[in-house]
Every structure is written in C-alpha cells, then in structure tokens.
Amino acid sequence: MDAFLPLLLTRRSVRRYTGEPIPPEALRAVLTAGLLSPSSRSRRPWELVVVQDRATLEALSHCRQGSANMLAGAGAAILVFARPSVSDVWTEDCAIVLSNLHLAAHSQGLGSCWIQGRLRQAEDGRTTEAFCRERLALPEDWALEAILSLGIPAESPPPHTLEEADWGKVTFL
C-alpha cells in the first residue's frame, strides 16, 4: 500500500494539456494496464481505440455536450468500447479498464480525464456513441463506455488529502 495510496491521493482529472506528443513507452504502459484489467469470467469484452491524430482529436472534442473540449489539446484519446454480446456486465468491466488506464496514466506522469460516453449526447444531438462510432468507422455492435483524454499536463491540480476519505460511508458489521 506504500506506493498505491500516494498514487490515489495525487491522481486528479486533468483537462488542460501542453499538446506535446505522448512518449510511446508511456502510452504502451497505460494501454498494458488497461488490457490487464480483471473482467467477469475473464471475458474481456472491451475494445480500446487509440486516437493520436490532431484533426481527429479536434473532431472528437465535439462528441459530448460541454464535456469533451479537452480532447482538442490532448496528446491522445483512448475510447473504451465493448462488445455487449460477450458479457452482460460489460459496463462494469469497461469501468475497471478506465480506472486502471487513469491510474496508469498518472503513474507515467501523464494527465487524464474520464469523459463519459454511454447515455450521453454529442453537440450535434446524436448520441456520443453514434458520433464516435461513425467518426471512427467502427462496427455497429460496439458500445461506447467512455473516453479517456491523455496528455502532458499543462496544470497540476492539488492532491487529495486523507481527510477526504468519508468513513461515514463504511459500515462494519
């Protein structure tokens, strides 16, 4: 726990990036953490789509009403899709992947922000899922969970504190 708790305390959502490219070895480490995530019955229903093209990132910044602007300045985006036919708990499995991606990004010195995609709308009125799937020419049977923006941080939000742990949310029986 000596290394894990500080990682949790210092990981914050970052919405401003320098625009510099992400070092390939850092991106690979982040993706590896996602791919090694646990899943129900080891089904691994996820599909990770990495976008680094500047024009595509700009286009994707319009995939969510008021919440995806940071993609225009990000070094990359990881879209976490699933094949729902593979597992009935794909949303939970993909949420675990996103959490691991988030923590791995921070461990690599990268900033990241979770952009919810499932059950959200794009600026043009389509669903965020339809917007992304059509823009990236992905299969119709892939369902979007969320997008993780990634980049070299242009800001450093202050860390959390142990005092923020609300022990009132815990019941011991």
Protein Blocks (a to p, Z undefined) as FASTA:
>chain_A
ZZmmmmmmmpccdfbdehiacdfklmmmmmmmmmmpccehhlopaccdddfbfklmmmmm
mmpghilmmmmmpmbdcdddddfklpcklmmmmmmmmmmmmmmmmmnopacddddfbhpa
cfkopafklmmmmmnopafkbccfbdcdddddfbdcddddfklpcfklpccZZ
